[in-house]
Amino acid sequence: MPGTAPQTTPKTAIVTGASSGIGYAIACSFAAAGYAVLAAGRNADRLADLASKLPGVATWMGDLATASACNRLVEYCRDLNG
């Protein structure tokens, strides 16, 4: 339709270590920039705190020490974002 801006899907950022420190700050920065954020970390309480402060941020709790855990995180992100 002429004159209509195209609908865009926000970019997605997977942020590991997002339950504290630099990862937390990076998740906040991406959310402020309009990204869809999937915040991953090992501390469920801190991730819940992050999600309560940044509505729309999805969280994933787990330890990414193995390839299978990394694959589960990516699959979860795909499920969230289609």
C-alpha positions in Angstrom: 0.0 0.0 0.0 1.6 3.3 -1.0 2.5 5.7 1.7 2.3 3.0 4.4 5.4 2.3 6.4 6.4 -1.3 6.3 5.8 -3.3 9.5 9.1 -4.5 11.0 9.8 -7.1 13.5 12.2 -6.0 16.3 15.7 -7.5 16.3 16.3 -10.1 19.0 19.2 -10.1 21.4 20.1 -13.2 23.5 22.0 -11.9 26.5 23.8 -14.5 28.6 24.9 -13.7 32.2 21.9 -11.4 32.4 21.1 -12.0 36.0 23.8 -9.6 37.2 26.7 -7.3 36.3 27.6 -6.5 32.7 25.0 -9.0 31.3 22.3 -7.2 33.3 23.4 -3.9 32.0 23.6 -5.2 28.4 20.1 -6.6 28.6 18.8 -3.2 29.9 20.6 -1.4 27.0 19.2 -3.7 24.3 15.7 -3.4 25.8 16.0 0.4 25.8 17.1 0.3 22.2 13.9 -1.5 21.2 15.2 -5.1 20.9 13.3 -8.1 21.9 15.5 -9.4 24.7 15.9 -13.0 25.9 17.9 -12.7 29.1 19.6 -15.9 30.2 21.2 -16.6 33.5 21.6 -19.1 36.4 19.7 -17.1 39.1 16.0 -17.3 38.8 15.3 -14.6 41.4 17.5 -12.1 39.7 16.1 -12.9 36.3 12.6 -12.4 37.7 13.7 -9.0 39.1 15.1 -8.1 35.7 11.8 -9.1 34.0 9.8 -7.1 36.5 11.8 -3.9 35.7 11.8 -4.4 32.0 8.4 -5.6 30.8 8.5 -7.6 27.7 11.9 -9.1 28.4 11.8 -12.9 28.3 14.0 -14.9 30.6 15.6 -18.4 30.5 17.2 -19.9 33.5 20.0 -22.4 33.1 23.7 -23.1 32.9 25.2 -22.8 29.4 28.2 -25.0 30.2 27.2 -27.6 27.6 26.3 -27.5 23.9 23.0 -29.1 24.6 22.0 -26.3 27.0 23.0 -23.7 24.4 20.9 -25.5 21.8 17.9 -25.5 24.3 18.3 -21.7 24.7 18.3 -21.1 21.0 15.3 -23.3 20.5 13.5 -21.5 23.3 14.3 -18.2 21.5 12.9 -19.5 18.2 9.8 -20.7 20.0 9.3 -17.2 21.4 9.9 -15.3 18.2 8.6 -17.6 15.6 
